[in-house]
């Protein structure tokens, strides 16, 4: 079973020592923590496939992001991410589809998902899907269990005015203003390091599955899934 205490202990120290000398001196610890994270994701994937067949035959290695940062154009030159992340969807971390995201770090661990930074073509398709199928979309968002877990969609990078081509009174216009369609459940350190984390992640993502299924209908209609 994946040891999340080991993972979080490494990430906490990395956040305090984000430099190449420390990382190289602790490379074995990183590899051990990474193996446990991959074990956690590999155990989660087949359970998720039971509620979302579209995930397909991906592995944790396909879904997990590298820890090395691209600092070429960044003001922050620290060389490493201080979290482990994995995006579970058909095609893995580079998928264009709505999926399930596990994020472990020492400050803001979370289980999240949906569509983040979709292409203009996919964004347009999602907005159209919401406008023409507003009832089913709101039924998902207003479901008691879904609402209790996620509280609603996140509003990161949301437009203040309707996007071009949409009148202010268009059905679902407040949702259509979004440029990302994501939800998240923040996790406590006790939840992350407890033995119940695998079940907690699965339960969270099972509640998210109808939301992703709705979004993926639009992705499929955009013909670039």
C-alpha positions in Angstrom: 0.0 0.0 0.0 1.3 3.5 -0.9 2.9 5.3 2.1 1.6 8.8 1.8 3.3 9.9 5.0 6.6 9.2 3.2 5.4 11.2 0.2 4.3 14.2 2.2 7.5 14.1 4.3 9.6 14.3 1.2 7.5 17.1 -0.3 7.6 19.2 2.9 11.4 19.1 3.0 11.6 19.8 -0.7 9.5 22.9 -0.3 12.1 24.2 2.2 15.2 23.1 0.2 14.2 23.6 -3.5 17.7 23.5 -5.0 19.7 21.0 -7.1 22.3 20.2 -4.4 19.7 19.1 -1.9 17.7 17.3 -4.5 20.7 15.3 -5.8 21.6 14.4 -2.2 18.1 13.1 -1.7 17.5 11.6 -5.1 16.9 8.2 -3.6 14.2 9.6 -1.3 12.6 11.3 -4.3 12.5 8.0 -6.2 11.0 6.2 -3.3 8.3 8.9 -2.8 7.6 8.9 -6.5 7.2 5.1 -6.5 4.6 5.3 -3.7 2.7 8.0 -5.5 2.6 5.9 -8.7 1.4 3.0 -6.6 -1.4 5.1 -5.3 -2.5 6.2 -8.8 -2.1 2.7 -10.3 -4.5 1.4 -7.6 -7.0 4.1 -8.2 -7.2 3.8 -12.0 -9.0 0.4 -12.3 -11.6 1.6 -9.7 -12.2 4.8 -11.6 -12.6 2.8 -14.8 -15.6 1.2 -13.2 -17.5 4.5 -13.2 -15.8 6.1 -16.3 -15.1 3.6 -19.1 -13.7 6.4 -21.2 -10.4 6.5 -19.2 -9.2 3.4 -21.1 -6.0 1.4 -20.4 -3.8 4.2 -19.0 -1.2 3.6 -16.3 0.1 5.9 -13.5 3.3 6.5 -15.5 1.1 7.9 -18.3 -0.8 10.2 -15.9 1.9 11.6 -13.5 3.6 14.9 -14.2 7.3 15.4 -14.0 8.7 17.1 -10.9 11.2 19.2 -12.9 10.0 22.7 -13.7 10.6 24.5 -17.0 12.2 27.7 -15.8 13.3 29.2 -19.1 10.6 31.9 -19.2 9.7 32.0 -15.5 10.5 34.6 -12.9 10.6 31.8 -10.3 13.8 29.9 -11.0 13.4 27.1 -8.4 14.1 23.9 -10.3 11.5 21.6 -8.9 7.8 21.4 -8.3 6.9 20.9 -4.7 4.0 18.6 -5.4 3.2 15.4 -7.1 0.3 15.5 -9.6 -1.4 13.0 -11.9 -4.2 13.6 -14.4 -6.2 10.5 -15.0 -8.0 10.5 -18.4 -7.9 8.8 -21.7 -4.4 9.5 -23.0 -3.0 10.4 -19.6 -1.6 13.8 -18.5 -1.7 15.2 -22.1 -5.3 14.3 -22.6 -7.7 16.9 -24.1 -10.6 15.3 -22.3 -12.1 16.1 -18.9 -10.4 14.0 -16.3 -9.5 13.4 -12.6 -6.5 15.2 -11.0 -4.7 14.1 -7.8 -2.5 16.9 -6.3 -0.4 16.2 -3.2 1.7 18.9 -1.6 2.5 20.1 1.9 0.1 23.0 1.8 -2.9 22.5 -0.5 -3.5 18.8 -1.4 -6.7 18.3 -3.4 -8.7 16.0 -5.6 -9.9 18.0 -8.6 -11.0 17.5 -12.2 -12.9 18.7 -15.2 -11.5 20.8 -18.1 -8.7 23.2 -17.5 -7.4 25.6 -20.2 -9.3 23.9 -23.1 -8.5 24.9 -26.6 -10.8 27.6 -28.2 -12.6 24.9 -30.2 -13.3 22.7 -27.1 -14.2 25.8 -25.1 -16.8 26.8 -27.7 -18.2 23.3 -27.8 -18.6 23.2 -24.0 -20.3 26.5 -24.0 -22.7 25.4 -26.7 -23.4 22.1 -24.8 -24.2 24.1 -21.6 -26.5 26.5 -23.4 -28.5 23.8 -25.2 -28.5 21.3 -22.3 -28.7 23.6 -19.3 -31.2 21.5 -17.4 -29.0 18.3 -17.2 -25.9 20.4 -16.5 -27.6 22.2 -13.6 -29.0 18.9 -12.3 -25.4 17.7 -11.9 -24.2 20.9 -10.2 -27.1 21.0 -7.9 -27.0 17.3 -6.9 -26.9 17.3 -3.1 -23.8 15.0 -2.8 -22.0 16.8 -5.6 -22.7 20.3 -4.1 -21.6 19.2 -0.7 -18.3 17.8 -1.9 -17.3 20.5 -4.4 -19.5 23.5 -3.7 -19.7 24.4 -7.4 -17.4 25.1 -10.2 -14.2 27.1 -9.6 -14.1 30.6 -11.0 -10.4 30.8 -12.0 -9.9 33.1 -15.0 -13.6 33.7 -15.4 -14.9 36.4 -17.7 -16.7 39.4 -16.2 -18.7 39.9 -19.4 -20.4 37.4 -21.7 -18.0 36.0 -24.3 -18.3 37.2 -27.9 -21.3 35.8 -29.6 -23.4 35.2 -26.5 -26.1 37.7 -25.3 -26.3 38.6 -21.7 -29.6 36.7 -21.4 -28.3 33.4 -23.0 -29.3 30.3 -21.0 -26.6 29.5 -18.6 -24.6 32.6 -19.3 -23.0 32.7 -15.8 -21.6 29.2 -16.5 -20.7 30.2 -20.1 -18.5 33.0 -18.8 -16.1 30.4 -17.4 -12.9 29.6 -19.4 -12.2 26.6 -17.2 -14.7 24.0 -16.1 -13.3 22.5 -13.0 -14.2 21.4 -9.5 -12.1 20.6 -6.5 -12.2 19.1 -3.1 -9.4 20.3 -0.7 -7.9 17.6 1.4 -6.7 17.9 5.0 -3.3 16.5 6.0 -5.0 13.9 8.1 -7.0 12.7 5.1 -3.9 12.6 2.9 -1.8 10.6 5.3 -4.6 8.4 6.6 -5.3 4.8 5.4 -8.6 5.9 4.0 -7.1 8.1 1.2 -7.7 5.6 -1.7 -11.4 5.3 -0.8 -11.7 9.0 -0.3 -10.2 9.8 -3.7 -12.4 7.2 -5.4 -15.5 8.4 -3.7 -14.7 12.0 -4.7 -14.1 11.1 -8.3 -17.2 8.9 -8.5 -19.2 12.0 -7.6 -17.3 13.9 -10.3 -17.9 11.4 -13.0 -21.3 12.7 -14.3 -19.7 16.2 -14.5 -16.8 14.9 -16.6 -19.2 12.8 -18.8 -21.2 16.0 -19.6 -18.0 17.9 -20.5 -16.7 15.0 -22.6 -19.8 15.0 -24.7 -18.8 18.4 -25.8 -15.1 17.4 -26.3 -16.2 14.5 -28.5 -18.4 16.9 -30.6 -15.5 19.2 -31.1 -13.9 16.3 -33.1 -10.5 16.6 -31.5 -10.8 14.3 -28.5 
